[in-house]
Amino acid sequence: MTATAHALEIDTLWETAVDDAPIAVHAAAGLVAVAGADGTCWVLDTTTGDLVATVTLPGGLLAAQLSPSGTHLALAGPFGHAIWRRADNSTHIIKTEAWSSAVCWAGPDKVAVASGRRVLVLDPDCRELWATEPAPSTVTDLAWHREGRRLATTAYNGVRCYERHSARPVAEYPYLGSHLALAIAPTGRWICSGNQDASIHIWRTRDGGDLTMHGYPEKIARLAFDGTGYWLASDGAPDITVWDFSGKGPEGTRPRTLCAHETITALAWRPGGSGILASAGAEGTLALWRATTGRPGAQLKPAHERELDQPVTALAWAGPELLIHADWEGRVQACRLPITLPR
């Protein structure tokens, strides 16, 4: 543990447990959803940790996301998808034979669900608004940009973008191989994919210009832009890499590296533009970083480390002062953090 780690006071606001291994945590509008691998999602109050509801999708869970208003919860798994409605605690389940591994809300009125090789766009009552044509392989990730007017998806050989009610892509960003993760800068300027071949591929949306970041020892399964769109964090190695996308972008530059984990299990930027990143590893370490400091190529040390009994499998910010994390045994903790980390 570093010397700076002792200088940070962290208060545990609440702690609870769920009866499963969590695969995802998502927070919005005073609620936090903790999704278990076996198919149950626990909806908790972010202030108290009290149980609000339990929602089950038969066959297991691969993704869960609350709507921005907290009125609905979308779930996806190996055998279908579902939408839970808070107002009457009802759940609409759609059973399919399609692997469903990603969901993403675009405001309160529509959610995209990866369903096999297609993406279904649904309203809050689980009615289909439109769907994409089949991709070359199973859709692995998706994201909205242009304020929910354009949908980007990843599948084999690249990223495809769709406008409202367009079954065929209106823009394509090719790169040969299997794509696992997708990140779009909040500015809309960059689209990035994390890939099975241990690379990050990057496109400029205005002209399709692209570049590839090679040399990772492992596949890239986690990508995340911070709130400014100037910094991209990724896994792919024991170290987290943080690339600078300001100015002309990262071409010809070196990333900051963040070294604390044996294998990265979760990462999430603090909301806003503070440059604070939370990460977790399979060895049981939870770390906080001032991830945008130092020079290009610098190896950064955590601003704070916490050794836990079990590996953290998922984490999420519920505002800038509350970090929620869940471990392999189902323990869920909400930790209150100061706005400024000590140096």
C-alpha positions in Angstrom: 0.0 0.0 0.0 1.4 3.4 -0.9 2.0 6.2 1.6 -0.7 8.4 0.1 -3.2 5.6 0.7 -3.3 6.3 4.4 -4.2 10.0 3.9 -7.7 9.4 2.5 -10.6 9.0 4.8 -13.3 6.7 3.3 -16.7 6.2 5.0 -18.7 3.1 4.4 -22.2 4.4 4.0 -23.8 1.0 4.0 -23.1 -2.7 3.3 -25.4 -5.5 2.3 -25.2 -8.9 0.6 -26.8 -10.5 -2.4 -27.1 -14.3 -3.0 -25.1 -14.5 -6.1 -21.8 -13.5 -7.8 -22.4 -9.9 -9.2 -21.5 -9.4 -12.9 -22.6 -5.7 -13.1 -23.5 -2.7 -11.0 -25.3 0.3 -12.3 -26.5 3.4 -10.5 -29.1 6.1 -11.5 -31.6 8.4 -9.9 -31.1 7.2 -6.3 -31.1 3.5 -7.2 -28.4 0.9 -7.8 -28.9 -2.3 -9.7 -26.7 -5.3 -8.7 -27.0 -8.0 -11.4 -26.2 -11.6 -10.4 -24.8 -14.2 -12.8 -27.6 -16.7 -12.2 -30.3 -14.2 -13.3 -31.5 -12.1 -10.3 -31.0 -8.4 -10.1 -31.3 -6.6 -6.8 -32.5 -3.0 -7.0 -31.2 -1.1 -3.9 -31.6 2.4 -2.5 -28.3 4.2 -2.9 -28.6 6.2 0.3 -29.5 3.3 2.6 -28.8 0.1 0.8 -32.4 -1.0 1.4 -33.9 -3.4 -1.0 -36.4 -1.8 -3.4 -37.1 -4.8 -5.7 -35.7 -8.1 -7.0 -36.1 -8.8 -10.7 -35.2 -12.2 -12.3 -34.5 -13.1 -15.9 -34.5 -16.9 -16.3 -31.3 -18.4 -17.6 -28.8 -15.8 -16.2 -27.7 -12.2 -16.6 -25.0 -10.7 -18.8 -26.0 -7.0 -18.6 -28.2 -4.6 -16.6 -28.8 -0.9 -16.8 -31.2 1.5 -15.1 -32.9 4.2 -17.2 -31.6 7.7 -16.4 -34.7 8.5 -14.5 -34.6 5.3 -12.5 -38.1 4.4 -13.6 -37.1 1.3 -15.6 -34.4 -1.4 -15.6 -33.3 -3.3 -18.7 -31.8 -6.8 -18.3 -30.1 -9.1 -20.9 -28.9 -12.7 -20.7 -28.2 -15.8 -22.7 -31.9 -16.6 -23.3 -33.6 -13.2 -23.7 -34.1 -9.8 -22.2 -36.5 -8.0 -19.8 -37.7 -4.5 -18.7 -38.7 -3.9 -15.1 -41.1 -0.9 -14.3 -40.7 0.7 -10.9 -44.2 2.3 -10.8 -46.0 -1.1 -10.4 -43.0 -3.4 -9.8 -43.9 -5.3 -13.0 -41.4 -7.1 -15.3 -41.9 -7.8 -19.1 -39.7 -10.8 -20.1 -39.0 -11.6 -23.7 -37.5 -15.1 -24.1 -35.4 -15.7 -27.2 -32.8 -18.1 -28.5 -30.4 -15.2 -29.1 -27.5 -14.4 -26.9 -28.2 -11.0 -25.4 -25.1 -9.4 -23.8 -25.5 -5.6 -23.8 -28.2 -3.0 -23.1 -28.1 0.8 -23.3 -30.7 3.5 -22.6 -31.1 6.6 -24.8 -32.9 8.8 -22.3 -36.1 7.7 -20.7 -38.1 6.5 -23.7 -36.0 3.9 -25.5 -33.4 1.2 -24.9 -31.2 -0.8 -27.2 -30.7 -4.5 -26.6 -28.1 -6.6 -28.3 -30.1 -9.8 -29.3 -27.9 -12.2 -31.2 -26.7 -10.7 -34.5 -29.4 -7.9 -34.3 -30.1 -5.0 -32.0 -33.6 -4.3 -30.9 -34.7 -0.8 -29.9 -37.5 -1.0 -27.4 -39.8 1.4 -25.6 -40.2 1.2 -21.8 -43.0 -1.3 -22.1 -40.7 -3.7 -24.0 -42.4 -3.0 -27.4 -40.1 -3.1 -30.4 -39.7 0.3 -32.1 -37.2 -0.9 -34.7 -34.4 -3.4 -35.2 -31.2 -3.5 -37.2 -30.5 -6.0 -39.9 -28.3 -9.0 -38.9 -24.6 -8.2 -38.3 -21.9 -10.7 -39.5 -21.7 -12.1 -35.9 -23.2 -11.7 -32.4 -23.3 -8.1 -31.4 -21.0 -7.7 -28.4 -21.5 -4.1 -27.3 -23.4 -1.0 -28.2 -23.7 2.7 -27.3 -25.8 5.8 -28.2 -24.3 9.1 -29.3 -25.5 12.4 -30.8 -27.8 12.7 -27.8 -29.5 9.4 -28.6 -30.0 10.0 -32.3 -27.4 7.5 -33.5 -26.7 3.9 -32.3 -23.3 2.3 -32.6 -22.7 -1.4 -32.4 -19.8 -3.8 -32.4 -19.6 -7.2 -34.1 -17.1 -9.1 -36.2 -15.1 -6.9 -38.6 -16.0 -3.5 -37.2 -18.4 -0.9 -35.8 -21.7 -0.1 -37.5 -23.9 3.0 -36.8 -27.7 3.3 -37.3 -30.0 6.2 -37.3 -33.6 6.1 -35.9 -35.6 3.4 -37.7 -32.7 2.5 -40.0 -32.3 -1.3 -40.3 -29.2 -0.8 -42.5 -26.1 1.0 -41.1 -25.7 4.6 -42.1 -22.0 4.5 -41.3 -19.5 1.7 -41.0 -16.0 1.7 -39.4 -14.2 -1.5 -40.6 -11.4 -3.3 -38.7 -10.8 -7.1 -39.3 -11.3 -9.2 -36.3 -13.5 -9.8 -33.2 -14.6 -6.7 -31.3 -15.4 -7.0 -27.6 -15.9 -3.5 -26.2 -17.1 -0.1 -27.5 -16.4 3.4 -26.2 -17.6 6.7 -27.8 -16.2 10.0 -26.7 -18.9 12.3 -25.1 -17.9 14.9 -27.8 -18.8 12.3 -30.5 -15.3 12.9 -32.0 -13.9 9.4 -31.5 -15.2 5.8 -31.6 -13.0 3.1 -30.1 -13.2 -0.7 -30.0 -11.4 -3.1 -27.7 -10.5 -6.3 -29.6 -9.8 -10.0 -29.2 -6.4 -9.5 -30.9 -5.2 -7.4 -27.9 -5.6 -4.1 -29.7 -7.6 -0.9 -29.4 -8.8 0.5 -32.8 -9.7 4.1 -33.1 -11.7 6.0 -35.7 -12.3 9.8 -36.1 -16.1 10.1 -36.8 -15.8 13.1 -39.0 -13.7 11.5 -41.7 -13.3 7.8 -40.8 -9.5 8.2 -40.2 -8.2 5.4 -38.0 -5.3 4.0 -36.1 -4.6 0.9 -34.0 -2.9 0.7 -30.6 -1.1 -2.7 -30.6 1.1 -4.4 -28.1 -1.2 -5.4 -25.3 -0.5 -8.8 -23.7 -4.2 -9.6 -23.3 -7.5 -8.9 -25.1 -9.2 -5.6 -24.5 -12.6 -6.2 -22.8 -13.0 -2.8 -21.0 -12.9 0.7 -22.4 -14.2 3.9 -20.9 -14.0 7.6 -21.7 -14.0 10.1 -18.9 -16.7 12.9 -18.9 -14.6 15.3 -21.0 -13.9 12.8 -23.8 -10.2 13.6 -23.6 -9.1 10.5 -21.7 -9.6 6.8 -22.5 -8.9 4.0 -19.9 -8.6 0.4 -20.9 -7.6 -3.0 -19.6 -5.6 -5.6 -21.7 -2.7 -6.0 -19.2 -2.1 -6.0 -15.5 -1.6 -2.2 -15.9 -4.5 0.1 -16.9 -3.6 2.3 -19.8 -4.9 5.9 -20.1 -4.6 7.5 -23.5 -4.8 11.3 -24.1 -7.4 12.2 -26.8 -7.0 16.0 -26.5 -5.7 18.0 -29.4 -5.1 15.8 -32.4 -5.6 12.6 -30.5 -3.3 9.8 -29.3 -1.4 9.0 -32.5 2.3 9.0 -31.8 1.9 9.4 -28.1 2.4 7.1 -25.1 -0.2 6.4 -22.5 -0.1 6.8 -18.7 0.1 3.4 -17.0 -1.6 2.6 -13.7 -0.1 -0.3 -11.9 -1.9 -2.0 -9.0 -3.6 -5.1 -10.2 -2.8 -8.7 -11.3 -5.9 -8.8 -13.5 -8.3 -5.9 -14.0 -11.9 -6.8 -13.1 -13.6 -3.4 -13.2 -12.9 0.3 -14.0 -15.1 3.4 -13.9 -14.4 7.2 -14.2 -15.8 9.5 -11.5 -18.6 11.6 -13.1 -17.5 14.9 -14.4 -14.1 16.0 -15.5 -12.1 15.4 -12.3 -9.7 12.8 -13.9 -10.4 10.4 -11.0 -10.6 6.7 -12.0 -11.7 3.8 -9.8 -10.4 0.3 -10.6 -10.5 -3.2 -9.1 -8.5 -6.4 -9.6 -8.7 -10.1 -9.2 -6.2 -10.0 -6.3 -8.8 -8.1 -4.2 -7.5 -4.5 -4.5 -9.7 -1.5 -5.0 -7.8 1.5 -6.2 -8.4 5.2 -6.8 -6.2 7.1 -9.3 -5.5 10.7 -10.4 -5.3 9.1 -13.8 -4.7 12.2 -16.0 -1.7 13.5 -14.1 2.0 13.1 -15.0 3.7 13.1 -18.4 2.9 10.9 -21.3 4.4 7.5 -20.6 4.4 8.0 -16.9 3.7 5.1 -14.6 1.3 6.3 -11.9 0.7 5.1 -8.4 -2.7 4.9 -6.7 -3.9 7.9 -4.7 -5.6 5.3 -2.5 -5.6 1.5 -2.3 -8.0 -0.7 -0.2 -7.3 -4.5 0.3 -10.6 -6.4 0.3 -11.4 -10.0 1.4 -12.7 -11.0 -2.1 -12.1 -9.8 -5.7 -14.4 -6.9 -6.7 -16.3 -8.0 -9.8 -18.2 -4.8 -10.5 -18.3 -1.1 -9.5 -20.2 2.1 -10.3 -20.3 5.7 -9.2 -23.6 7.0 -7.9 -22.6 10.7 -8.3 -19.2 12.1 -7.6 -19.0 11.2 -3.9 -20.4 7.7 -3.8 -18.6 4.6 -5.1 -20.5 1.3 -5.0 -18.7 -2.0 -5.4 -19.6 -5.6 -5.3 -17.3 -8.6 -4.7 -17.3 -12.3 -5.8 -19.1 -13.4 -2.6 -22.0 -11.0 -3.2 -21.0 -8.3 -0.6 -22.1 -4.8 -1.8 -20.6 -1.7 -0.2 -21.3 2.0 -0.8 -18.3 4.2 0.1 -18.5 8.0 0.5 -15.4 9.8 -0.9 -14.2 13.4 -0.6 -14.4 15.5 -3.8 -10.6 16.1 -3.7 -8.1 13.2 -3.3 -5.0 13.9 -1.3 -1.6 14.2 -3.1 
